[in-house]
């Protein structure tokens, strides 16, 4: 008699190799919960933090501050993934791409997931204590947005817009951590980042259109339909316009806007060559935003420190 394996008997390849693969077996599902093998999300959360610090001119402790915010971005992105999987564990079990996630497949316990979430939040608290008081307040204000995000795909066709509000918040924190006050440039920087996130997360959502439609999950990729590429291009264009406004607030000189040219060219390449029906291409374009974030950091450094 042949026994049919259940999801609890199946271990994803990602837990057999790389950093997760060298961990003790009981820890691997929890490392997967944190997406330890996929750091792209931490990079994308980190970049706006670094932009805010750089555009504010770095200050006397700029490099150290950027490192602290990098640690915070990693911890809070990991915590966000754990929280998202806790909320979505039943939904994930119905989607082919996510059915082997640790909670959906019951390879990790719910109590263990909550304990991990608390531990990662403690790391975030350590980072928070390194910031000046106003920056602490700004950072804590994001928690309402973070807590609501996993439910947005059940409510709106544009959960990517909510993710933009969350993932861009570091631009405000980074600026205030250096300057000690809020001003127009970080607000424009933040608003531009929101559209950047909508653009790249729409690209990411292209991979899941069929599964999302089957289980009733909403996304901008489904809302845009055959106009997905044009929608991504429009979001990236809006991001660049708002970033140009941030630069202009800092340096009202046409030459300063040239600093944005490399970022603009990269985003234009993404939109122009995107293949909406090719999941591999969508994933590659999504991941390329790690480089887009670096290019934008260079622009902020040039403008903020000149």
N, C-alpha and C positions, 0 to 999 in steps of 0.2 A: 504494500500500500504506500503510495507516494503522498508525502505531507506537503501541502502548499504553504510556502513561506508567508508570514505576515509582515507588515511594515516594521514591526519591532525586531524582526530577524534580519532586516536589510539595512546595511550601513552604507551611506553615500560614499562615493570614491574620495570626496574631499576630506573624510575622516581617516583615510588610510594612507595619506601622503602629506608632505609638507609639514608645516609647523604643528598642525593639529595631529598629524599621524605619529609624531614622536611623543605625544603626551600619554600618560597612563589612560587606559581604555575608559575607566569611569568618568574621566574629565572631558573626554572628547565631545560628547553631546552638548556640554555647557560651553565649550569653546566655539562650537558651531552656532549656538544661540547668540554669541557675541559677534558672529561673523569674523572670527579671528583670521580666517583664510581669505577674507575679502576686504581689504583695508580701504577700498575706493570711497566708501561712505564716510569714513573718518576724514579722509583728505577733503572731500567736498564740504564737510561741516567746518573743517579747519580754515579753508582759504578765506572766507569772509572775515573771520577773526583776524587773520594776518593782514588782510587789506586795511581793516580799520586802524590797526596799530601803525602800519606803514603810511597811510594817508595822513594820519595825525602827526607824522614826523618822527616816529619811533620813541622820542623822549630818552631820558637817561638810562632806562632799563628796558629798552625795546626788544633786544634779542632774547633776554631772559623771559620777558612777558610773552613773546611769541612761543617760546618753548612751553611755558606753563599752559597757554591756551591750546597748544597742540595736544598736551596730555589731557586737558579737559575735553577737547573735541573727541579724542579717542574714547575716553571713558563714557561720555554722554551719548555718543553714537552707539556704543556697545550696549549701554543701558536702554537706549531707545529701541534697539533691535529686540532685546529681551522682552521689554514691555509690549512691543508690537506683536511678538509671537505669543505672549500670554493672552492678549486680547483676541488674536486671530487664530488660535489653535484649532478651533473647530472648522473655520473657513478654510484654513490652509490644508486640512486633510482632504478637502474636496477638489483641490487644484493640483494638476499633475506636477507642475514645477515646484510646488511647496509641500507636497504631501509627506516628504521624508524629513521635513524640519523636525528637530528633536521633540518638541511638545506635540506637534501634530501626529507624529509616529509613536509617541509615548516612550521614547528612548531617554527622555529627561523628565524628572518629576516637576509638578507645579510648585511644590514647596521649595525645591532646589532652585527653580527659576526665580522665585521671589527673593530668595537669599542672595543670589547672584546680583539681582537688580539693586538690592540694598548695598552690597559691597561696592559696586560700580558708582553708585550715587555718593558713597563716602569718599571715593577718589575725587569726584566732581566737587564735593564740599571742600576738600583740601585745596583744590585749585581756586575755588571761589574766595577762600580766605587770603589769597595772595593779591587780590584786587583792592583798589580804593573803594570807599563806601558807596559812592554813586554807581560805580560799575557793578558792584554786588547787587544793588537794587535792580539795575537794568537786566542783569543776567537772570535773577530770580523771577522777573516779570515774564520770562519766556515759558515758564513751567506750565502755565495754563494752556498755551498753544501746543506744547509738547504732549500734554495729557490728552488733548482732544484729537490729535492727529489720526490715530488708528481707526477712529469712527467715521472719518470724513468720507472714505470711499463707499460708505453705506448711505451717505446723505447727499453728496454733491457729485456732479460729473467732473468736478475740477479739484480733486484732493491734492493734485500737484501744486495748486495755488497755496493751499494750507501748508504743504511741505516747504514751499518757498518762504513763507512767513517764519517757519521754524528754523530752517537751515541757514537763513541769511542773518539771523539775529546777532551772530557773533560780530558782524560789522559794527553794530552799535556798541557792543561791549568793548571791542578792541579800541575804538575811538575814545570812549569815555575813560577807559583804563589809562590812557595816555594823557588826555587833555583835562579830564576832570569835569567836563561839561558837554552838553549836547549842542549840536550846531547843524547847519544846513548840509554841509558836505556828507556826513555819515548817513543822513536821511536819504539823500539821493543815491549814495552807494548801496544802502540797504534795499531801496526800491528796485534798483537795477539788478541786484542779486536775486530778488524774488522772481523776476522775469527769467533770469538765467536758469534758476532752479526749475521753473515751470517748463522751460525748453528742454533741458537735459532729462528731466524725469518723464516727460512725455515720450522722449526717445526710448527710455528704459521700459515704459509701459507698453510700447509696441510689441514687445515679446509676449505679452500676456493677453492680448486682445481677445483671442478665442476663448480661453479659459475664463477670463473675467466676464465675458458676455454670458457664458453658460451658467455661472454661479451667481450672477446678478451684481457683480462688483463694478462700480463706476470708475472711469478714468478719463483724462483728457484725450488719450489716444483713441478711445471709443467715441468720445464726443466730436472730435475733429474728423474721424473717418478717413476718407480719401484725401482730405486736406491737411493731413498730419504734417507733411513736410513744410507746407506754407505756414502752418500754425507755429512750428518750431522756429522758422525764419522770422516770423513776426515777433515772437518772444525775445529772440536774440537781438533783433533790431531795437526793441524797446529797452532792453538792458543796456545796450551801448549808448543810446540817447541819454538815459538817466545817469550812466557813469560819466558821460561827457559833461553833464550838468554838475556832477560832483567835482570833477577836475576844474571846471570853469569857476566854481565857487572858491577853489583853492588858488588857482592861477588863471586869471582872465586874459589868457593869451592863446591865440590859435596854435602856437608852437607846442604848448603843453598838451593839446589834444592828440598830437602825433604819438604820444606815449601809448595811446589806446590802439594804435594801428595793428600791432601783432595780434592782440586779442581779437580785434574785429576780423582780421583775415582768417584766424583759426575758426571762429564761430561761423563765418561765411562758408568755409570749406565743409564744416559739419552739415550745415543745412543744405548746401548744394549737392552733396554727394550721398546724402542719406537715402537708404533703400528701406522704405517703411515695411515691406513684406519680407525682409530678410532679417531674422532674429539675430544672427551672428553679427551682421553689420550694425544693427541697432545697439547691441552690447558693446561693440568696439567703439562706436561713436560716443556712447554714454561714458565709457571709461576714459576717453580722450579728454574729458573735461577736467581731469586731474592736471593736464598740461595747460588747459585754458586758464585754470585758477592760478597757476604759476606765472603765466604771462601777465595776468591782471595784477598780481603782486608786484611784479617788476614795474608796471605802470604806476602803481600807487607809491612805490618807493621813490621813483624818479620825481613825481609831482610833490610828494609830501616832504621830501628832504632837500629839494632844490631851493 
